[in-house]
Amino acid sequence: MPDESVAVRAVRLANERLSMLHVLQFGAWLLRPPRKPEPHNQQTDTHICARGTDGTDGSHNSARQMDMECRVLSIQSHVVRGYVGNKSASFPLQVMGFEVDSINSVQFSNHTGYAHWKGQVLTADELHVLYEGIKLNNVNHYDYVLTGYTRDTSFLEMVVDIVQELKRANPSLVYVCDPVLGDHGSMYVPQNLYPVYKDKVVPVADIITPNQFEAELLTGKNISTEKDAVEVMDLLHTMGPDTVVITSSDLPPRLGDRFLVSLGSQRIVMPDGTTTTQRIRIEVPKVDAVFVGTGDLFAAMLLAWTHHYPTDLKTACEKTFSVMHHVIQRTISYAHEMAGPGRRPSPAQLELRMIQSKADIEDPAIVMEATVL
């Protein structure tokens, strides 16, 4: 070893002794007998998930959100790369202050819009095993359940069983369901899922987000006018959900062909027991691109904003659709920049710019206004 000053050598020896002390401490920690679990106290598991009071200023208070202790069970797909299902829902909800417990209905390398994908599918039995593990530890108290795309009837029926059990434990639980069946006149899930959604899923749901085709399919009524849409949403209310948002429709937009019409309806029970219904219409700019995971993000944001505005569907939808607008605009700008002039962006380039949109998710600038019908 080269010569070293007395001071340098003293520092080196001190660092060596400190390192050895850390090793000994870690070894002692390993040798400790395991601590006996503390007796379970049901009171320690209780928490408060207070829904918003429709603040007069409409401001977003992140400090208040972090104290709300609301827990979501999200049963959706998962991808290693990109954003779809739980990957689209979990980060935005966590940013908004929610605790999110995720069960991955599938685990794929990436979404199926790519040329290649690999992965595994969770069965109904495997879903049951995972839920039983949560239940055995008595940590199965949830304030929200969120579900999206699935292709298996037995898996969907198991989801219904879990939701019903969770609602028995917490009657205030809100189930948010995107009833993914198809679009533009055709189904892209097996036909046998339709009766499960209609007869079992929708009746236990509190908030649903169908597109026009799905709303028509579930009610058996076509939508040709705004009046038809209101009647369809009323029919869906009678099936169970108090809040219905038809995310897209073929109705003629008042703002021109570059917009899509979305509609919402919320049934509210007043303190005196009477029921009132708020219905809204909102027109959303079209984007010339195919995105994956936007429906999952929409359902998650509607969950979050209806939490903060539980009796103000207009504000909740304005904030939800504004989040979508900001995320999509950021994504399409990035995708075109990456693809280069005159080239169509690839699926990889069109993955949602979720992390980069954190500020917009937390506190979106309102860029579209809903009309109360």
N, C-alpha and C positions, 0 to 999 in steps of 0.2 A: 504494500500500500504506500502511495507517495506520502511525503511528510505533510503534516497538517498542524495547524496552530493548536494551542491548548484549548482555545475557545471553540474552534470548529469541532475538535475531537469531543469536547464535553457535550456539545449539541447532538452529535451523532450518537453518542452513548445514551443520552437521555431519550432520543427517539427510539432506539432499539429497546430500551427498557419499557417504554410506553407501548410499543408494538407487542412485546411479550405479555404485558399486563392485559391488553385487549384479548390476546389469544387465550390467556388463563381465564379471564372473565367469561368469554364465550364458551370455553370448555365447561366451566362451572355451571353455566346456564343450561348446557346440554344435559349435564348429569343431575340436575334438579328433578325430583319426582314431579310428575304432572300435577298441576293444581286441581283439586277437586272442584267440579262444576258447582257454582252457586245454586242454591235451590231456586226453582223457577217462580218468579213473581209476576203474575199476570199484569199487575199494575205497571211494571216497568216497560211493558210492550205497548201500552196505550200511547196514542199520539193524537194530535189535533191537526186536521186537514180542513181548515176553515175556507169555504169558498168565498169569492169576492163579494163586495157589497156595491158593485157598480159605481166606483169612485167618481165623484163629480168632475174631476179634472181629467179623467181618463189616463193619468200618468202611470208609468210602469215603475214600481218600486222593487228593485232587485233585493234589497235588504229584507223587505217584508217577505219576499218569495222564499228566501233561504230559510226562513223560520217556519214555513207552513207545514213541513214534514208530510208531504203528500207522496204516496207510493203507488206506482203504476206497475201492473203486470202486463208486459207486452209480449204477445205470442205471435211472432211473425218470422219471416225468412231472414237469413243472414248471409252476407257475402264477405269474403276475405278482402276483395278489392272493390271499391266503389260504394254506392249508396242505394240501398233498396231495403224494404222491410224494417227490421230492427235497426239497421245502420242508418236509415233515414229518420227514424223516430227517436232513438235514444239520446243522441247528442243534443238535438233541439230541446227535448223535454228536460234534460239535465241542466242545460243553459238557463232554462226558465225556472229552475229550482226544484224540480221533481226528482225523487228517487225512482229509478227505473230498474226493475228486475226483468231480465229478458229470457224468454224461452225461444230457442231458434227452431222453427218448424222445419227448416232445411238449412244446411250449411253448404254453400257452393263457393267455388273459387271466384266467381263473378256472376253478374246477371246473365240471363239466357239470350240477351240481345247481341252478345259477342259471338264470334265465329266458333269458339270452343268454350266449354265449361265442364267442370267436374264437381262432384260432391256427394253428399248424403242427405237422405230424407228421414225426418223423425216420424216414427209410427205413433198411433194412438196409445199403444201400450207403453211406449217409451215416454210419451208425454205424461201419462198417468204416474209412472215411476218418479219422474222429476217432481211432479206436484206433490206426491206422497212424501218425498224427502223434505220439502218445504213444510208440509203439514205436520210431520212427526216432530219437527223442531218448534212447532207452534209459532211460526213466523209467517203465517199465511193470512195476514191482515192487509188488505189492499183497499185503496180509495178509488182506483180506476183499473179497468181492464181494457186493453187495446188490442184489436186483432185485424188482420188483413187477409191477404191472398192465401188460399189453400185449395188443394185439388182432391182431398180425400174425405169421404163422408164420415168414416169412423173417427177421424181426427177432429173434424168439425163438431161431431156429437160429443166427443170428450171435452172440447172447449166449452160447450154449453153446460155440461155437468159441472165443470170447474166453476164457471160463472155463477151458476145457481147456488153452489155450496158457499162461495165467497159472499154472495148476497145474503144468504141466511146468517152468516157471521157478521156482516156489516150491511144492513138494509140501505145505507146511504151510498153504497158503491155505485159508480157510474160506469156502464159498459159502452165503450165507443167502438163501433163496428163499421168497417168498410166492406160492404157485401159484394165482394168482387165476383161477378158472374160473366160479364162481357161488355161489349160496346158496339155501337153502330149496327145494331140489328142482329148480332151473332154472339153466341156464347164462346168463351175460351176457357171454360172449365167443364168437366163432365156434367151431363144433363142431370145425373142423380143428386147433384149438390143443390139444385134449385129447391126441391121440397124441404130439404133440411134448413136452408136459409129461411124460407117462407114460414115454415111451421114451428121451427125450434129456435133459430138464431134471432130473427127480428123480434119475436115476442119478449125476449129477455134483454134486448138492447135498449139503451137509453138515448144514444145519439147514433145516427147512421148517416153515411155519406155516399149514397148511390149516384151514379150518373143517370141520364134520362132512360137509357135502355134498361138498366137494372131496376129503376123505380117502376117502370111500366111492367116489367116482368113480374115483380113482386106483387103488384096490385091487380094485374090483368086489365089495366086501363091505359089507352094511348094518350100521349101528350101532343096536342097540336096547337094549343093556345095557352096563354098564361092562366086562364080559368081552369083548364084541364090540369095544369101543374099544381095549382092550389088544391084541387080535388084529390089528386094523387097523394099529395103530402098529407091531407086530412085522412085519407085511407090508411096511410102508413102510421099515422098517430094512433088510429084505432087498433092497429096490430101490436102496438107496444111502445115504440120510441116517442119520447117527448120532444126531441129535436131531430129534424130532418133537414139535410142540406143536399140538394141536387146539384152536384158539382159542375155539370155541364149539360147543355141542352141544345136542341136544334131550333129553338124559338128565335124569331127575327130580332136582332139587337137594335136598339134605338140609336146607338152610337155608330152604326155602320158595320159592314161585313168583316171588319178586322177585329171584331169582338165576339165573345161567347157569352151567353146568358146563363147565369146560375141563380138558383132560388133557394130560399130557406124558410123554415117554419118552426116555431117553438111554442109548445103548449105549456102554459104556466098556471099552476094552482095557486090562487090568491089566499091570503090569510083567512078570509071568510069562507073558504071552501069552493068558491066559484072558479071557473077556468077561463083564462083569456089566451088568445093566440096572437103572436107577432109573426108577420110574414114579411120577407124582404126579397128584393131582386137586386142583383149586382152584375155589372157587365165587365168582363175580364178580357184584356188584350190577348189576341191569338199570337202564338210564336211558331214560326216555321221550322220546327225541329221535333224529334221524338225523344222525350225524356223518360227515364225509368226511375221510380222511387218518389215521384211527385205526389202520387195519391197517398202514400204512406206518410210523407211529410205533412200533407194537408190534414189528414186525420189527427196527427199528433198535435199540430198547431191549433186545430179546432178544440181539441181536448183542453189545451193550455188556456186558450183565450176564453172559452166558455167557463172555465174554472174562475177566472178573474171577473167575468161579466156574465154571471149565471142567468140573469133575467134580461139581458140586453143582447139579443142575437145580432142586431145591426152592428154594434161596435165589435163584437167578437168576430163576425165575418169580415168586417173591414180590416181588422188587424191580421186575420188569418190569410186573406187573399193578398194583402200587401206584403206579408212575409214571402208568400209564393212568388209574387212579382219580382221582388228584389233578388231572391235566390236564382230564379230562372234568368233574369236579365244578366246577372253576373256570370252565370254559367254559359249562356249563349255568346256573350262577348268574349269570354276566355276561349271557348271552343272555336270560334271563327278566327281568332288570333293565332291559335295553335295550328289550325288546319291550313291557313294561308288563303290568299285571294282565289275565289272561284272553286274552292274545294269544299266538299261536304264533310262536316266534322265526323269523326269516328265515334263509336260507342264509348271508348275510353275518354275521348276529349269532351264528351257530353255528360260525364259524371257530374252530379250536382256539386257546386262549389259551397259545400256546407260549412266547413271551418272558416272560410273567408267571409261568410255571411253571419258570423256570430252576433255582431252588433245589430244587424237588421232583424235577426230572430228575437233578440231580447227586447228591442224597442223600435219597431218598424215605423218608418215615415208612412203615413196614410196616403196612398196614391190612387185609391178608388173608393167611391162612396156608394153605399147601399141605399136603395129607395125602399121605404116602408110601404107595403101594399095596403 
